[in-house]
Amino acid sequence: MMETLQATGGCHCGAVRFTVTIRERVVFDCNCSICRKKGFLHLIVPPEDFTLLAGADALVTYSFNTHVAKHTFCGVCGIHGFYTPRSHPDMVDVNVRCLEDVGVEDFEVRGFDGENWEASVGGIK
């Protein structure tokens, strides 16, 4: 069993800060248009494993298509540290690239075919 980790993260300018409890070291690299452009690596966690420490007032939300996903980002520097994903609207999706205490190399990166979202979504646990 892997050790549970607590990591701190945030945006580039420091306005948005958060912590996340990491229980599983698997992230998803989605090939959909918005994830490719953002460079988002998805660590999906339950809300109790995520704490927004600062910056609620700096967050801006972007939504499109089905409007289920709520893409939050820092309104000051534009960095996307976390959001509410369409695949798991009751969870928090953290961008591993925004974590300071761990690196991408600490995770198993699995591909996710977001270009064919409806056919692929069952593959995310």
N, CA, C and O atoms as CSV, one atom per row, in Angstrom:
chain,resi,resn,atom,element,x,y,z
A,1,MET,N,N,0.837,-1.184,0.000
A,1,MET,CA,C,0.000,0.000,0.000
A,1,MET,C,C,0.882,1.247,0.000
A,1,MET,O,O,1.851,1.344,0.753
A,2,MET,N,N,0.525,2.191,-0.859
A,2,MET,CA,C,1.299,3.418,-0.958
A,2,MET,C,C,0.979,4.356,0.192
A,2,MET,O,O,-0.134,4.379,0.717
A,3,GLU,N,N,1.966,5.110,0.556
A,3,GLU,CA,C,1.820,6.080,1.632
A,3,GLU,C,C,0.943,7.247,1.178
A,3,GLU,O,O,1.062,7.723,0.049
A,4,THR,N,N,0.073,7.695,2.062
A,4,THR,CA,C,-0.759,8.869,1.800
A,4,THR,C,C,0.112,10.105,1.967
A,4,THR,O,O,0.876,10.214,2.926
A,5,LEU,N,N,-0.011,11.037,1.022
A,5,LEU,CA,C,0.773,12.266,1.057
A,5,LEU,C,C,-0.132,13.480,1.164
A,5,LEU,O,O,-1.260,13.473,0.671
A,6,GLN,N,N,0.366,14.505,1.803
A,6,GLN,CA,C,-0.289,15.804,1.836
A,6,GLN,C,C,0.591,16.729,1.011
A,6,GLN,O,O,1.789,16.839,1.273
A,7,ALA,N,N,0.013,17.396,0.017
A,7,ALA,CA,C,0.791,18.294,-0.826
A,7,ALA,C,C,0.123,19.666,-0.870
A,7,ALA,O,O,-1.095,19.799,-0.746
A,8,THR,N,N,0.958,20.666,-1.048
A,8,THR,CA,C,0.504,22.040,-1.176
A,8,THR,C,C,0.660,22.468,-2.624
A,8,THR,O,O,1.594,22.048,-3.307
A,9,GLY,N,N,-0.250,23.299,-3.084
A,9,GLY,CA,C,-0.157,23.780,-4.452
A,9,GLY,C,C,-0.783,25.139,-4.597
A,9,GLY,O,O,-1.298,25.716,-3.639
A,10,GLY,N,N,-0.731,25.637,-5.800
A,10,GLY,CA,C,-1.328,26.930,-6.074
A,10,GLY,C,C,-1.019,27.412,-7.466
A,10,GLY,O,O,-0.458,26.697,-8.296
A,11,CYS,N,N,-1.404,28.645,-7.690
A,11,CYS,CA,C,-1.195,29.263,-8.994
A,11,CYS,C,C,0.209,29.887,-9.058
A,11,CYS,O,O,0.983,29.778,-8.106
A,12,HIS,N,N,0.520,30.517,-10.144
A,12,HIS,CA,C,1.841,31.098,-10.355
A,12,HIS,C,C,2.097,32.320,-9.481
A,12,HIS,O,O,3.185,32.474,-8.926
A,13,CYS,N,N,1.088,33.195,-9.358
A,13,CYS,CA,C,1.290,34.439,-8.599
A,13,CYS,C,C,1.120,34.266,-7.093
A,13,CYS,O,O,1.482,35.158,-6.325
A,14,GLY,N,N,0.567,33.121,-6.658
A,14,GLY,CA,C,0.395,32.855,-5.236
A,14,GLY,C,C,-0.939,33.297,-4.667
A,14,GLY,O,O,-1.189,33.105,-3.477
A,15,ALA,N,N,-1.802,33.883,-5.485
A,15,ALA,CA,C,-3.115,34.324,-4.985
A,15,ALA,C,C,-3.978,33.138,-4.572
A,15,ALA,O,O,-4.711,33.220,-3.587
A,16,VAL,N,N,-3.897,32.027,-5.322
A,16,VAL,CA,C,-4.683,30.824,-5.030
A,16,VAL,C,C,-3.757,29.781,-4.420
A,16,VAL,O,O,-2.725,29.439,-4.998
A,17,ARG,N,N,-4.132,29.280,-3.250
A,17,ARG,CA,C,-3.332,28.274,-2.538
A,17,ARG,C,C,-4.267,27.167,-2.068
A,17,ARG,O,O,-5.405,27.433,-1.683
A,18,PHE,N,N,-3.785,25.918,-2.098
A,18,PHE,CA,C,-4.598,24.788,-1.662
A,18,PHE,C,C,-3.716,23.655,-1.173
A,18,PHE,O,O,-2.514,23.621,-1.435
A,19,THR,N,N,-4.341,22.723,-0.453
A,19,THR,CA,C,-3.686,21.472,-0.087
A,19,THR,C,C,-4.540,20.331,-0.616
A,19,THR,O,O,-5.748,20.470,-0.808
A,20,VAL,N,N,-3.889,19.212,-0.844
A,20,VAL,CA,C,-4.586,18.021,-1.318
A,20,VAL,C,C,-3.969,16.800,-0.636
A,20,VAL,O,O,-2.752,16.709,-0.472
A,21,THR,N,N,-4.830,15.873,-0.248
A,21,THR,CA,C,-4.373,14.588,0.260
A,21,THR,C,C,-4.328,13.630,-0.917
A,21,THR,O,O,-5.317,13.457,-1.629
A,22,ILE,N,N,-3.173,13.009,-1.116
A,22,ILE,CA,C,-2.967,12.091,-2.241
A,22,ILE,C,C,-2.974,10.678,-1.698
A,22,ILE,O,O,-2.089,10.287,-0.937
A,23,ARG,N,N,-3.975,9.918,-2.093
A,23,ARG,CA,C,-4.119,8.532,-1.644
A,23,ARG,C,C,-3.732,7.534,-2.719
A,23,ARG,O,O,-3.403,6.385,-2.423
A,24,GLU,N,N,-3.771,7.975,-3.963
A,24,GLU,CA,C,-3.424,7.110,-5.088
A,24,GLU,C,C,-2.557,7.914,-6.046
A,24,GLU,O,O,-2.872,9.063,-6.355
A,25,ARG,N,N,-1.497,7.333,-6.503
A,25,ARG,CA,C,-0.552,8.063,-7.356
A,25,ARG,C,C,-0.767,7.759,-8.828
A,25,ARG,O,O,0.146,7.328,-9.532
A,26,VAL,N,N,-1.994,7.991,-9.279
A,26,VAL,CA,C,-2.352,7.825,-10.687
A,26,VAL,C,C,-2.973,9.124,-11.154
A,26,VAL,O,O,-3.879,9.655,-10.511
A,27,VAL,N,N,-2.482,9.638,-12.283
A,27,VAL,CA,C,-3.053,10.836,-12.888
A,27,VAL,C,C,-3.395,10.542,-14.338
A,27,VAL,O,O,-2.863,9.612,-14.945
A,28,PHE,N,N,-4.293,11.354,-14.879
A,28,PHE,CA,C,-4.750,11.154,-16.247
A,28,PHE,C,C,-4.310,12.328,-17.116
A,28,PHE,O,O,-4.437,13.492,-16.736
A,29,ASP,N,N,-3.790,11.987,-18.290
A,29,ASP,CA,C,-3.378,12.965,-19.292
A,29,ASP,C,C,-4.412,12.913,-20.408
A,29,ASP,O,O,-4.393,12.004,-21.239
A,30,CYS,N,N,-5.305,13.882,-20.424
A,30,CYS,CA,C,-6.432,13.913,-21.355
A,30,CYS,C,C,-6.031,14.622,-22.645
A,30,CYS,O,O,-5.299,15.612,-22.622
A,31,ASN,N,N,-6.520,14.105,-23.764
A,31,ASN,CA,C,-6.192,14.688,-25.058
A,31,ASN,C,C,-7.291,15.593,-25.621
A,31,ASN,O,O,-7.249,15.948,-26.799
A,32,CYS,N,N,-8.273,15.971,-24.796
A,32,CYS,CA,C,-9.307,16.873,-25.303
A,32,CYS,C,C,-8.696,18.260,-25.529
A,32,CYS,O,O,-7.596,18.544,-25.056
A,33,SER,N,N,-9.407,19.103,-26.241
A,33,SER,CA,C,-8.847,20.397,-26.641
A,33,SER,C,C,-8.470,21.283,-25.458
A,33,SER,O,O,-7.402,21.895,-25.481
A,34,ILE,N,N,-9.299,21.373,-24.434
A,34,ILE,CA,C,-8.981,22.281,-23.328
A,34,ILE,C,C,-7.855,21.733,-22.452
A,34,ILE,O,O,-7.004,22.501,-22.004
A,35,CYS,N,N,-7.831,20.426,-22.198
A,35,CYS,CA,C,-6.767,19.847,-21.362
A,35,CYS,C,C,-5.413,19.921,-22.053
A,35,CYS,O,O,-4.400,20.193,-21.409
A,36,ARG,N,N,-5.389,19.680,-23.366
A,36,ARG,CA,C,-4.128,19.797,-24.112
A,36,ARG,C,C,-3.600,21.223,-24.028
A,36,ARG,O,O,-2.411,21.437,-23.792
A,37,LYS,N,N,-4.472,22.184,-24.219
A,37,LYS,CA,C,-4.030,23.578,-24.230
A,37,LYS,C,C,-3.594,24.051,-22.838
A,37,LYS,O,O,-2.694,24.882,-22.718
A,38,LYS,N,N,-4.234,23.519,-21.787
A,38,LYS,CA,C,-3.872,23.900,-20.420
A,38,LYS,C,C,-2.683,23.107,-19.900
A,38,LYS,O,O,-2.000,23.564,-18.983
A,39,GLY,N,N,-2.416,21.925,-20.462
A,39,GLY,CA,C,-1.358,21.070,-19.925
A,39,GLY,C,C,-1.741,20.442,-18.601
A,39,GLY,O,O,-0.883,20.163,-17.764
A,40,PHE,N,N,-3.039,20.220,-18.413
A,40,PHE,CA,C,-3.580,19.716,-17.148
A,40,PHE,C,C,-3.299,18.229,-16.992
A,40,PHE,O,O,-3.573,17.453,-17.908
A,41,LEU,N,N,-2.759,17.820,-15.855
A,41,LEU,CA,C,-2.627,16.406,-15.484
A,41,LEU,C,C,-3.565,16.175,-14.308
A,41,LEU,O,O,-3.399,16.783,-13.250
A,42,HIS,N,N,-4.541,15.307,-14.487
A,42,HIS,CA,C,-5.682,15.168,-13.592
A,42,HIS,C,C,-5.461,14.206,-12.425
A,42,HIS,O,O,-5.220,13.015,-12.621
A,43,LEU,N,N,-5.547,14.741,-11.217
A,43,LEU,CA,C,-5.585,13.953,-9.992
A,43,LEU,C,C,-6.967,14.198,-9.388
A,43,LEU,O,O,-7.225,15.267,-8.837
A,44,ILE,N,N,-7.844,13.217,-9.491
A,44,ILE,CA,C,-9.231,13.375,-9.050
A,44,ILE,C,C,-9.356,12.878,-7.617
A,44,ILE,O,O,-9.037,11.728,-7.313
A,45,VAL,N,N,-9.830,13.771,-6.737
A,45,VAL,CA,C,-9.915,13.462,-5.305
A,45,VAL,C,C,-11.296,13.834,-4.767
A,45,VAL,O,O,-11.967,14.702,-5.326
A,46,PRO,N,N,-11.719,13.182,-3.687
A,46,PRO,CA,C,-12.974,13.589,-3.050
A,46,PRO,C,C,-12.803,14.964,-2.403
A,46,PRO,O,O,-11.690,15.342,-2.038
A,47,PRO,N,N,-13.894,15.710,-2.260
A,47,PRO,CA,C,-13.796,17.069,-1.708
A,47,PRO,C,C,-13.153,17.127,-0.323
A,47,PRO,O,O,-12.515,18.123,0.018
A,48,GLU,N,N,-13.310,16.085,0.468
A,48,GLU,CA,C,-12.702,16.095,1.804
A,48,GLU,C,C,-11.177,15.990,1.761
A,48,GLU,O,O,-10.514,16.221,2.772
A,49,ASP,N,N,-10.614,15.644,0.597
A,49,ASP,CA,C,-9.160,15.575,0.441
A,49,ASP,C,C,-8.578,16.840,-0.186
A,49,ASP,O,O,-7.395,16.879,-0.527
A,50,PHE,N,N,-9.402,17.865,-0.336
A,50,PHE,CA,C,-8.971,19.124,-0.941
A,50,PHE,C,C,-9.383,20.285,-0.041
A,50,PHE,O,O,-10.522,20.350,0.422
A,51,THR,N,N,-8.449,21.199,0.203
A,51,THR,CA,C,-8.751,22.388,0.984
A,51,THR,C,C,-8.219,23.613,0.261
A,51,THR,O,O,-7.022,23.709,-0.010
A,52,LEU,N,N,-9.098,24.540,-0.047
A,52,LEU,CA,C,-8.696,25.821,-0.604
A,52,LEU,C,C,-8.256,26.692,0.563
A,52,LEU,O,O,-9.059,27.020,1.436
A,53,LEU,N,N,-6.988,27.065,0.578
A,53,LEU,CA,C,-6.420,27.847,1.676
A,53,LEU,C,C,-6.577,29.345,1.469
A,53,LEU,O,O,-6.791,30.097,2.420
A,54,ALA,N,N,-6.468,29.766,0.222
A,54,ALA,CA,C,-6.534,31.197,-0.087
A,54,ALA,C,C,-6.919,31.375,-1.541
A,54,ALA,O,O,-6.647,30.516,-2.379
A,55,GLY,N,N,-7.555,32.500,-1.830
A,55,GLY,CA,C,-7.797,32.876,-3.210
A,55,GLY,C,C,-9.179,32.626,-3.756
A,55,GLY,O,O,-9.374,32.730,-4.967
A,56,ALA,N,N,-10.149,32.302,-2.924
A,56,ALA,CA,C,-11.507,32.087,-3.434
A,56,ALA,C,C,-11.981,33.313,-4.205
A,56,ALA,O,O,-12.678,33.185,-5.211
A,57,ASP,N,N,-11.608,34.489,-3.742
A,57,ASP,CA,C,-12.026,35.723,-4.401
A,57,ASP,C,C,-11.271,35.988,-5.700
A,57,ASP,O,O,-11.692,36.833,-6.490
A,58,ALA,N,N,-10.163,35.282,-5.938
A,58,ALA,CA,C,-9.386,35.446,-7.169
A,58,ALA,C,C,-9.804,34.463,-8.262
A,58,ALA,O,O,-9.397,34.608,-9.414
A,59,LEU,N,N,-10.612,33.467,-7.907
A,59,LEU,CA,C,-10.989,32.436,-8.871
A,59,LEU,C,C,-12.018,32.930,-9.882
A,59,LEU,O,O,-12.959,33.648,-9.545
A,60,VAL,N,N,-11.810,32.524,-11.119
A,60,VAL,CA,C,-12.730,32.786,-12.215
A,60,VAL,C,C,-13.151,31.423,-12.743
A,60,VAL,O,O,-12.350,30.488,-12.740
A,61,THR,N,N,-14.395,31.294,-13.198
A,61,THR,CA,C,-14.883,30.009,-13.699
A,61,THR,C,C,-15.252,30.123,-15.169
A,61,THR,O,O,-15.915,31.068,-15.595
A,62,TYR,N,N,-14.805,29.133,-15.931
A,62,TYR,CA,C,-15.142,29.018,-17.345
A,62,TYR,C,C,-15.893,27.706,-17.531
A,62,TYR,O,O,-15.494,26.673,-16.993
A,63,SER,N,N,-16.974,27.751,-18.290
A,63,SER,CA,C,-17.776,26.556,-18.541
A,63,SER,C,C,-18.215,26.574,-19.995
A,63,SER,O,O,-18.460,27.641,-20.557
A,64,PHE,N,N,-18.315,25.396,-20.609
A,64,PHE,CA,C,-18.734,25.316,-22.009
A,64,PHE,C,C,-19.444,23.997,-22.251
A,64,PHE,O,O,-19.519,23.162,-21.350
A,65,ASN,N,N,-19.956,23.800,-23.434
A,65,ASN,CA,C,-20.626,22.574,-23.879
A,65,ASN,C,C,-21.755,22.193,-22.914
A,65,ASN,O,O,-22.794,22.853,-22.911
A,66,THR,N,N,-21.583,21.157,-22.104
A,66,THR,CA,C,-22.651,20.701,-21.203
A,66,THR,C,C,-22.747,21.569,-19.945
A,66,THR,O,O,-23.744,21.485,-19.227
A,67,HIS,N,N,-21.768,22.375,-19.667
A,67,HIS,CA,C,-21.688,23.256,-18.494
A,67,HIS,C,C,-21.658,22.488,-17.170
A,67,HIS,O,O,-21.940,23.059,-16.117
A,68,VAL,N,N,-21.320,21.207,-17.217
A,68,VAL,CA,C,-21.158,20.427,-15.992
A,68,VAL,C,C,-19.784,20.706,-15.382
A,68,VAL,O,O,-19.670,20.947,-14.180
A,69,ALA,N,N,-18.752,20.673,-16.208
A,69,ALA,CA,C,-17.405,20.985,-15.728
A,69,ALA,C,C,-17.318,22.471,-15.421
A,69,ALA,O,O,-17.804,23.308,-16.182
A,70,LYS,N,N,-16.699,22.779,-14.309
A,70,LYS,CA,C,-16.471,24.168,-13.894
A,70,LYS,C,C,-14.964,24.382,-13.843
A,70,LYS,O,O,-14.310,24.054,-12.853
A,71,HIS,N,N,-14.423,24.936,-14.922
A,71,HIS,CA,C,-12.984,25.159,-15.051
A,71,HIS,C,C,-12.609,26.436,-14.308
A,71,HIS,O,O,-12.814,27.541,-14.810
A,72,THR,N,N,-12.057,26.273,-13.106
A,72,THR,CA,C,-11.650,27.426,-12.318
A,72,THR,C,C,-10.188,27.742,-12.585
A,72,THR,O,O,-9.376,26.850,-12.826
A,73,PHE,N,N,-9.871,29.025,-12.538
A,73,PHE,CA,C,-8.488,29.455,-12.712
A,73,PHE,C,C,-8.288,30.773,-11.998
A,73,PHE,O,O,-9.247,31.481,-11.690
A,74,CYS,N,N,-7.040,31.095,-11.741
A,74,CYS,CA,C,-6.704,32.337,-11.061
A,74,CYS,C,C,-6.942,33.506,-12.013
A,74,CYS,O,O,-6.411,33.531,-13.124
A,75,GLY,N,N,-7.736,34.461,-11.573
A,75,GLY,CA,C,-8.023,35.628,-12.377
A,75,GLY,C,C,-6.864,36.603,-12.466
A,75,GLY,O,O,-6.900,37.536,-13.269
A,76,VAL,N,N,-5.836,36.402,-11.654
A,76,VAL,CA,C,-4.662,37.270,-11.685
A,76,VAL,C,C,-3.644,36.744,-12.695
A,76,VAL,O,O,-3.235,37.473,-13.599
A,77,CYS,N,N,-3.227,35.467,-12.544
A,77,CYS,CA,C,-2.169,34.927,-13.409
A,77,CYS,C,C,-2.668,33.921,-14.445
A,77,CYS,O,O,-1.923,33.561,-15.357
A,78,GLY,N,N,-3.918,33.460,-14.322
A,78,GLY,CA,C,-4.500,32.574,-15.324
A,78,GLY,C,C,-4.211,31.094,-15.157
A,78,GLY,O,O,-4.604,30.303,-16.015
A,79,ILE,N,N,-3.544,30.689,-14.094
A,79,ILE,CA,C,-3.187,29.280,-13.908
A,79,ILE,C,C,-4.391,28.469,-13.417
A,79,ILE,O,O,-5.139,28.900,-12.539
A,80,HIS,N,N,-4.552,27.287,-14.010
A,80,HIS,CA,C,-5.645,26.363,-13.689
A,80,HIS,C,C,-5.131,25.311,-12.712
A,80,HIS,O,O,-4.558,24.305,-13.132
A,81,GLY,N,N,-5.326,25.529,-11.428
A,81,GLY,CA,C,-4.820,24.618,-10.411
A,81,GLY,C,C,-5.753,23.469,-10.077
A,81,GLY,O,O,-5.305,22.395,-9.674
A,82,PHE,N,N,-7.070,23.694,-10.246
A,82,PHE,CA,C,-8.061,22.663,-9.930
A,82,PHE,C,C,-9.388,23.067,-10.557
A,82,PHE,O,O,-9.579,24.216,-10.955
A,83,TYR,N,N,-10.301,22.105,-10.638
A,83,TYR,CA,C,-11.635,22.403,-11.148
A,83,TYR,C,C,-12.592,21.276,-10.826
A,83,TYR,O,O,-12.189,20.245,-10.287
A,84,THR,N,N,-13.865,21.470,-11.155
A,84,THR,CA,C,-14.877,20.422,-11.011
A,84,THR,C,C,-15.004,19.725,-12.360
A,84,THR,O,O,-15.426,20.353,-13.331
A,85,PRO,N,N,-14.649,18.436,-12.446
A,85,PRO,CA,C,-14.658,17.766,-13.742
A,85,PRO,C,C,-16.039,17.246,-14.146
A,85,PRO,O,O,-16.862,16.896,-13.300
A,86,ARG,N,N,-16.266,17.207,-15.427
A,86,ARG,CA,C,-17.500,16.642,-15.978
A,86,ARG,C,C,-17.624,15.165,-15.636
A,86,ARG,O,O,-18.720,14.675,-15.366
A,87,SER,N,N,-16.503,14.458,-15.648
A,87,SER,CA,C,-16.521,13.011,-15.399
A,87,SER,C,C,-16.898,12.666,-13.964
A,87,SER,O,O,-17.485,11.615,-13.710
A,88,HIS,N,N,-16.561,13.550,-13.026
A,88,HIS,CA,C,-16.798,13.332,-11.597
A,88,HIS,C,C,-17.225,14.651,-10.954
A,88,HIS,O,O,-16.449,15.249,-10.210
A,89,PRO,N,N,-18.457,15.116,-11.232
A,89,PRO,CA,C,-18.859,16.444,-10.769
A,89,PRO,C,C,-18.952,16.598,-9.259
A,89,PRO,O,O,-19.097,17.713,-8.757
A,90,ASP,N,N,-18.869,15.493,-8.531
A,90,ASP,CA,C,-18.887,15.545,-7.069
A,90,ASP,C,C,-17.480,15.463,-6.477
A,90,ASP,O,O,-17.324,15.295,-5.267
A,91,MET,N,N,-16.458,15.583,-7.325
A,91,MET,CA,C,-15.060,15.480,-6.905
A,91,MET,C,C,-14.324,16.774,-7.260
A,91,MET,O,O,-14.893,17.691,-7.853
A,92,VAL,N,N,-13.054,16.821,-6.883
A,92,VAL,CA,C,-12.174,17.932,-7.242
A,92,VAL,C,C,-11.048,17.353,-8.094
A,92,VAL,O,O,-10.453,16.335,-7.740
A,93,ASP,N,N,-10.767,17.997,-9.198
A,93,ASP,CA,C,-9.718,17.561,-10.111
A,93,ASP,C,C,-8.555,18.537,-9.983
A,93,ASP,O,O,-8.671,19.703,-10.360
A,94,VAL,N,N,-7.444,18.060,-9.454
A,94,VAL,CA,C,-6.273,18.892,-9.165
A,94,VAL,C,C,-5.234,18.704,-10.268
A,94,VAL,O,O,-4.967,17.581,-10.696
A,95,ASN,N,N,-4.658,19.800,-10.717
A,95,ASN,CA,C,-3.588,19.748,-11.706
A,95,ASN,C,C,-2.277,19.443,-10.981
A,95,ASN,O,O,-1.754,20.284,-10.249
A,96,VAL,N,N,-1.756,18.246,-11.187
A,96,VAL,CA,C,-0.529,17.808,-10.517
A,96,VAL,C,C,0.627,18.754,-10.814
A,96,VAL,O,O,1.544,18.894,-10.005
A,97,ARG,N,N,0.584,19.397,-11.967
A,97,ARG,CA,C,1.655,20.331,-12.321
A,97,ARG,C,C,1.654,21.586,-11.441
A,97,ARG,O,O,2.603,22.369,-11.486
A,98,CYS,N,N,0.605,21.782,-10.648
A,98,CYS,CA,C,0.534,22.934,-9.744
A,98,CYS,C,C,0.907,22.577,-8.312
A,98,CYS,O,O,0.827,23.427,-7.425
A,99,LEU,N,N,1.312,21.331,-8.073
A,99,LEU,CA,C,1.711,20.911,-6.732
A,99,LEU,C,C,3.190,21.195,-6.521
A,99,LEU,O,O,3.994,21.056,-7.442
A,100,GLU,N,N,3.544,21.592,-5.307
A,100,GLU,CA,C,4.920,21.967,-4.999
A,100,GLU,C,C,5.704,20.861,-4.305
A,100,GLU,O,O,6.931,20.822,-4.401
A,101,ASP,N,N,5.028,19.982,-3.621
A,101,ASP,CA,C,5.707,18.986,-2.794
A,101,ASP,C,C,5.947,17.656,-3.497
A,101,ASP,O,O,6.631,16.783,-2.963
A,102,VAL,N,N,5.389,17.503,-4.683
A,102,VAL,CA,C,5.562,16.288,-5.475
A,102,VAL,C,C,5.713,16.693,-6.935
A,102,VAL,O,O,5.360,17.807,-7.322
A,103,GLY,N,N,6.238,15.782,-7.735
A,103,GLY,CA,C,6.402,16.047,-9.163
A,103,GLY,C,C,5.659,15.019,-9.995
A,103,GLY,O,O,5.193,14.004,-9.479
A,104,VAL,N,N,5.556,15.288,-11.264
A,104,VAL,CA,C,4.887,14.367,-12.189
A,104,VAL,C,C,5.522,12.986,-12.112
A,104,VAL,O,O,4.835,11.974,-12.242
A,105,GLU,N,N,6.825,12.946,-11.903
A,105,GLU,CA,C,7.546,11.667,-11.850
A,105,GLU,C,C,7.119,10.802,-10.663
A,105,GLU,O,O,7.436,9.613,-10.628
A,106,ASP,N,N,6.417,11.368,-9.704
A,106,ASP,CA,C,5.931,10.619,-8.546
A,106,ASP,C,C,4.609,9.895,-8.819
A,106,ASP,O,O,4.068,9.231,-7.935
A,107,PHE,N,N,4.090,10.023,-10.047
A,107,PHE,CA,C,2.796,9.454,-10.400
A,107,PHE,C,C,2.897,8.552,-11.622
A,107,PHE,O,O,3.785,8.697,-12.462
A,108,GLU,N,N,1.961,7.621,-11.691
A,108,GLU,CA,C,1.760,6.861,-12.922
A,108,GLU,C,C,0.835,7.705,-13.782
A,108,GLU,O,O,-0.266,8.055,-13.355
A,109,VAL,N,N,1.272,8.033,-14.986
A,109,VAL,CA,C,0.468,8.853,-15.890
A,109,VAL,C,C,-0.221,7.932,-16.892
A,109,VAL,O,O,0.428,7.192,-17.631
A,110,ARG,N,N,-1.552,7.997,-16.899
A,110,ARG,CA,C,-2.356,7.201,-17.826
A,110,ARG,C,C,-3.034,8.131,-18.827
A,110,ARG,O,O,-3.526,9.201,-18.469
A,111,GLY,N,N,-3.051,7.709,-20.065
A,111,GLY,CA,C,-3.731,8.482,-21.089
A,111,GLY,C,C,-5.238,8.352,-20.956
A,111,GLY,O,O,-5.751,7.314,-20.538
A,112,PHE,N,N,-5.937,9.411,-21.315
A,112,PHE,CA,C,-7.403,9.401,-21.357
A,112,PHE,C,C,-7.835,10.043,-22.661
A,112,PHE,O,O,-7.421,11.159,-22.973
A,113,ASP,N,N,-8.666,9.345,-23.427
A,113,ASP,CA,C,-9.109,9.822,-24.731
A,113,ASP,C,C,-10.301,10.756,-24.584
A,113,ASP,O,O,-11.443,10.365,-24.823
A,114,GLY,N,N,-10.028,11.976,-24.195
A,114,GLY,CA,C,-11.078,12.972,-24.016
A,114,GLY,C,C,-11.673,13.462,-25.314
A,114,GLY,O,O,-12.765,14.031,-25.320
A,115,GLU,N,N,-10.965,13.250,-26.426
A,115,GLU,CA,C,-11.552,13.596,-27.723
A,115,GLU,C,C,-12.785,12.741,-27.990
A,115,GLU,O,O,-13.685,13.151,-28.724
A,116,ASN,N,N,-12.822,11.562,-27.398
A,116,ASN,CA,C,-13.960,10.641,-27.500
A,116,ASN,C,C,-14.510,10.400,-26.106
A,116,ASN,O,O,-14.618,9.259,-25.657
A,117,TRP,N,N,-14.859,11.490,-25.425
A,117,TRP,CA,C,-15.194,11.501,-24.014
A,117,TRP,C,C,-16.260,10.491,-23.645
A,117,TRP,O,O,-16.062,9.713,-22.711
A,118,GLU,N,N,-17.376,10.475,-24.339
A,118,GLU,CA,C,-18.493,9.602,-23.966
A,118,GLU,C,C,-18.084,8.139,-23.968
A,118,GLU,O,O,-18.505,7.384,-23.092
A,119,ALA,N,N,-17.271,7.723,-24.934
A,119,ALA,CA,C,-16.825,6.335,-25.014
A,119,ALA,C,C,-15.745,6.006,-23.993
A,119,ALA,O,O,-15.558,4.839,-23.648
A,120,SER,N,N,-15.035,7.010,-23.508
A,120,SER,CA,C,-13.868,6.790,-22.662
A,120,SER,C,C,-14.121,6.995,-21.174
A,120,SER,O,O,-13.361,6.475,-20.357
A,121,VAL,N,N,-15.152,7.725,-20.794
A,121,VAL,CA,C,-15.320,8.152,-19.412
A,121,VAL,C,C,-15.428,6.992,-18.430
A,121,VAL,O,O,-15.068,7.149,-17.263
A,122,GLY,N,N,-15.908,5.844,-18.863
A,122,GLY,CA,C,-15.998,4.682,-17.976
A,122,GLY,C,C,-14.652,4.164,-17.524
A,122,GLY,O,O,-14.582,3.389,-16.571
A,123,GLY,N,N,-13.580,4.572,-18.183
A,123,GLY,CA,C,-12.245,4.112,-17.833
A,123,GLY,C,C,-11.585,4.864,-16.702
A,123,GLY,O,O,-10.514,4.467,-16.241
A,124,ILE,N,N,-12.204,5.951,-16.241
A,124,ILE,CA,C,-11.653,6.714,-15.114
A,124,ILE,C,C,-12.307,6.226,-13.845
A,124,ILE,O,O,-13.533,6.181,-13.747
A,125,LYS,N,N,-11.500,5.862,-12.883
A,125,LYS,CA,C,-12.045,5.413,-11.598
A,125,LYS,C,C,-12.095,6.543,-10.623
A,125,LYS,O,O,-12.526,6.358,-9.485
